[in-house]
Amino acid sequence: MTLPDLSRPGDERSRRICYCVRVHEATILRAIAEGCRSVEAIRERTRAATGCGTCRFDLEVLLRRGATSEEGGSPGKTPED
C-alpha cells in the first residue's frame, strides 16, 4: 500500500530537515500529528532519513517535542530543558 504524500504547498517555507530527500519540518510534524511515533515510522511515511541518515537526530528531537506537547508540556521543550 502506498501512502499519499504528506507535503503541502508552503512546507518549503519551513526548515528543511532531510536534504537527501528534501523533506521539510512541516511535513515531519504533520506525520507526527497523524500518528508516527518513531523515527522508523517517520522514515516510512515521509522518506526522511532514508538517504545518508544525518537528519535522524533532528527527527528524534521533533518526536520528543511532539510527545511533550501531547503530554501537556510546553511545545518546543524537551524533558531535559
N, CA, C and O of each residue as an XYZ file, in Angstrom:
324
protein
N       0.844     -1.173      0.000
C       0.000      0.000      0.000
C       0.893      1.241      0.000
O       1.810      1.346      0.815
N       0.634      2.156     -0.888
C       1.372      3.405     -0.952
C       0.580      4.492     -0.245
O      -0.597      4.702     -0.535
N       1.228      5.176      0.677
C       0.579      6.263      1.404
C       0.685      7.545      0.597
O       1.666      7.740     -0.121
N      -0.308      8.425      0.700
C      -0.227      9.696     -0.025
C       0.900     10.572      0.506
O       1.288     10.481      1.670
N       1.406     11.408     -0.362
C       2.468     12.350      0.001
C       1.934     13.340      1.036
O       0.858     13.911      0.856
N       2.691     13.542      2.123
C       2.280     14.470      3.171
C       2.640     15.914      2.876
O       2.166     16.816      3.566
N       3.461     16.151      1.875
C       3.889     17.516      1.565
C       2.699     18.353      1.134
O       1.796     17.879      0.444
N       2.719     19.604      1.554
C       1.670     20.553      1.195
C       2.323     21.828      0.680
O       3.458     22.137      1.044
N       1.606     22.576     -0.172
C       2.157     23.859     -0.600
C       2.489     24.712      0.626
O       1.692     24.811      1.559
N       3.631     25.304      0.615
C       4.066     26.136      1.734
C       5.030     25.434      2.669
O       5.734     26.100      3.429
N       5.086     24.094      2.638
C       6.015     23.381      3.512
C       7.453     23.817      3.279
O       8.264     23.807      4.205
N       7.774     24.200      2.049
C       9.152     24.590      1.731
C       9.583     25.846      2.475
O      10.771     26.169      2.508
N       8.635     26.554      3.070
C       8.987     27.730      3.870
C       9.472     27.337      5.260
O      10.064     28.151      5.969
N       9.218     26.084      5.649
C       9.721     25.627      6.940
C      11.141     25.090      6.750
O      11.600     24.897      5.624
N      11.811     24.857      7.844
C      13.204     24.399      7.823
C      13.296     23.039      7.141
O      12.497     22.143      7.414
N      14.266     22.892      6.260
C      14.485     21.588      5.627
C      15.209     20.707      6.625
O      16.246     21.090      7.168
N      14.667     19.541      6.861
C      15.255     18.588      7.802
C      16.111     17.570      7.053
O      17.256     17.316      7.427
N      15.557     16.999      6.008
C      16.271     15.976      5.241
C      16.646     16.554      3.887
O      15.782     16.818      3.051
N      17.945     16.749      3.679
C      18.418     17.312      2.424
C      18.480     16.278      1.309
O      18.340     16.632      0.139
N      18.685     15.018      1.645
C      18.779     13.981      0.612
C      17.462     13.814     -0.136
O      17.447     13.654     -1.357
N      16.357     13.851      0.604
C      15.048     13.594      0.006
C      14.177     14.851     -0.009
O      13.036     14.817     -0.468
N      14.727     15.965      0.498
C      14.037     17.263      0.509
C      12.740     17.223      1.306
O      11.668     17.539      0.789
N      12.852     16.831      2.571
C      11.689     16.792      3.456
C      11.816     17.934      4.457
O      12.853     18.097      5.099
N      10.764     18.713      4.582
C      10.750     19.881      5.454
C      10.095     19.572      6.795
O       9.352     18.601      6.941
N      10.394     20.425      7.766
C       9.895     20.244      9.124
C       8.371     20.157      9.166
O       7.830     19.341      9.913
N       7.673     20.968      8.393
C       6.204     20.951      8.409
C       5.662     19.577      8.010
O       4.667     19.116      8.569
N       6.306     18.933      7.059
C       5.882     17.607      6.628
C       6.090     16.583      7.741
O       5.235     15.727      7.970
N       7.224     16.670      8.429
C       7.515     15.736      9.516
C       6.552     15.957     10.683
O       6.061     14.994     11.272
N       6.285     17.211     11.015
C       5.340     17.499     12.097
C       3.940     16.985     11.757
O       3.212     16.523     12.636
N       3.572     17.067     10.488
C       2.279     16.531     10.058
C       2.253     15.013     10.252
O       1.243     14.464     10.693
N       3.351     14.334      9.926
C       3.423     12.882     10.111
C       3.289     12.517     11.584
O       2.608     11.550     11.925
N       3.930     13.280     12.451
C       3.830     13.039     13.896
C       2.395     13.265     14.357
O       1.865     12.478     15.141
N       1.767     14.323     13.880
C       0.381     14.621     14.255
C      -0.569     13.527     13.787
O      -1.605     13.289     14.407
N      -0.213     12.861     12.690
C      -1.055     11.795     12.153
C      -0.737     10.435     12.759
O      -1.319      9.429     12.354
N       0.187     10.390     13.729
C       0.403      9.144     14.451
C       1.768      8.506     14.392
O       1.972      7.480     15.040
N       2.713      9.049     13.656
C       4.066      8.481     13.637
C       4.700      8.696     15.006
O       4.749      9.826     15.492
N       5.181      7.638     15.625
C       5.736      7.710     16.979
C       7.165      7.201     17.082
O       7.679      7.002     18.182
N       7.808      6.987     15.934
C       9.202      6.539     15.934
C       9.884      7.066     14.681
O       9.227      7.443     13.710
N      11.204      7.086     14.718
C      11.971      7.514     13.546
C      11.648      6.592     12.375
O      11.514      7.048     11.239
N      11.523      5.302     12.651
C      11.226      4.346     11.591
C       9.875      4.645     10.944
O       9.740      4.546      9.724
N       8.875      5.008     11.745
C       7.552      5.342     11.202
C       7.630      6.599     10.341
O       7.001      6.676      9.286
N       8.405      7.586     10.796
C       8.570      8.808     10.006
C       9.295      8.493      8.703
O       8.947      9.031      7.652
N      10.288      7.635      8.766
C      11.015      7.235      7.558
C      10.074      6.608      6.547
O      10.105      6.950      5.365
N       9.233      5.688      7.014
C       8.295      5.012      6.120
C       7.283      5.992      5.537
O       6.915      5.882      4.368
N       6.833      6.943      6.342
C       5.768      7.862      5.931
C       6.264      8.994      5.048
O       5.553      9.416      4.136
N       7.492      9.506      5.302
C       7.966     10.698      4.591
C       9.205     10.458      3.732
O       9.533     11.286      2.882
N       9.889      9.349      3.937
C      11.161      9.017      3.305
C      12.335      9.792      3.899
O      13.467      9.614      3.448
N      12.101     10.644      4.894
C      13.202     11.348      5.564
C      14.115     10.314      6.216
O      13.647      9.272      6.677
N      15.392     10.593      6.256
C      16.416      9.730      6.860
C      16.609      8.418      6.107
O      17.115      7.448      6.671
N      16.212      8.382      4.841
C      16.443      7.179      4.041
C      17.661      7.313      3.139
O      18.041      6.367      2.450
N      18.279      8.507      3.149
C      19.495      8.725      2.360
C      20.699      8.512      3.243
O      21.004      7.382      3.623
N      21.379      9.578      3.570
C      22.609      9.482      4.366
C      22.334      9.252      5.852
O      23.185      8.709      6.558
N      21.151      9.661      6.338
C      20.791      9.416      7.737
C      21.224     10.479      8.728
O      20.972     10.334      9.924
N      21.872     11.551      8.264
C      22.334     12.559      9.220
C      21.195     13.341      9.863
O      21.402     13.995     10.885
N      20.008     13.289      9.291
C      18.868     14.015      9.864
C      18.159     13.220     10.959
O      17.199     13.712     11.551
N      18.610     12.019     11.231
C      17.957     11.162     12.229
C      17.853     11.864     13.590
O      16.823     11.761     14.256
N      18.900     12.568     14.005
C      18.862     13.276     15.281
C      17.743     14.314     15.287
O      17.017     14.440     16.273
N      17.601     15.063     14.180
C      16.534     16.060     14.089
C      15.157     15.400     14.186
O      14.249     15.961     14.799
N      14.992     14.228     13.596
C      13.718     13.513     13.703
C      13.440     13.129     15.149
O      12.307     13.234     15.619
N      14.474     12.685     15.851
C      14.307     12.323     17.265
C      13.901     13.536     18.100
O      13.055     13.425     18.987
N      14.501     14.688     17.820
C      14.154     15.920     18.540
C      12.699     16.291     18.278
O      11.968     16.623     19.211
N      12.275     16.238     17.025
C      10.887     16.568     16.692
C       9.910     15.589     17.337
O       8.828     15.985     17.770
N      10.286     14.320     17.402
C       9.441     13.329     18.078
C       9.309     13.638     19.562
O       8.210     13.577     20.113
N      10.423     13.970     20.215
C      10.363     14.320     21.648
C       9.504     15.554     21.869
O       8.713     15.613     22.810
N       9.667     16.531     20.998
C       8.879     17.760     21.104
C       7.392     17.438     20.959
O       6.568     17.965     21.706
N       7.048     16.580     20.005
C       5.660     16.176     19.812
C       5.122     15.407     20.997
O       3.968     15.603     21.380
N       5.927     14.534     21.593
C       5.496     13.762     22.757
C       5.274     14.680     23.947
O       4.327     14.486     24.709
N       6.132     15.675     24.117
C       5.985     16.617     25.223
C       4.701     17.419     25.059
O       3.991     17.656     26.036
N       4.395     17.838     23.834
C       3.176     18.597     23.573
C       1.943     17.768     23.891
O       0.980     18.282     24.459
N       1.962     16.483     23.529
C       0.818     15.610     23.780
C       0.601     15.354     25.258
O      -0.528     15.122     25.690
N       1.671     15.394     26.037
C       1.562     15.147     27.476
C       1.184     16.399     28.244
O       1.153     16.398     29.475
N       0.895     17.468     27.515
C       0.505     18.705     28.170
C       1.679     19.583     28.534
O       1.519     20.571     29.250
N       2.847     19.240     28.055
C       4.023     20.039     28.323
C       4.061     21.239     27.419
O       3.148     21.468     26.625
N       5.091     21.982     27.540
C       5.255     23.182     26.744
C       5.792     22.811     25.367
O       6.843     22.177     25.279
N       5.097     23.191     24.277
C       5.609     22.874     22.941
C       7.004     23.453     22.746
O       7.308     24.559     23.192
N       7.846     22.670     22.064
C       9.191     23.135     21.800
C      10.174     22.816     22.909
O      11.374     23.038     22.751
N       9.699     22.310     24.006
C      10.571     21.949     25.114
C      10.684     20.434     25.195
O       9.723     19.718     24.913
N      11.835     19.959     25.571
C      12.013     18.547     25.833
C      12.134     18.359     27.330
O      12.425     19.316     28.048
N      11.914     17.121     27.828
C      12.013     16.915     29.275
C      13.354     17.341     29.854
O      13.433     17.662     31.040
N      14.425     17.350     29.034
C      15.747     17.722     29.524
C      15.898     19.232     29.669
O      16.809     19.688     30.361
N      15.012     20.039     29.021
C      15.127     21.503     29.040
C      14.778     22.067     30.403
O      14.821     23.281     30.598
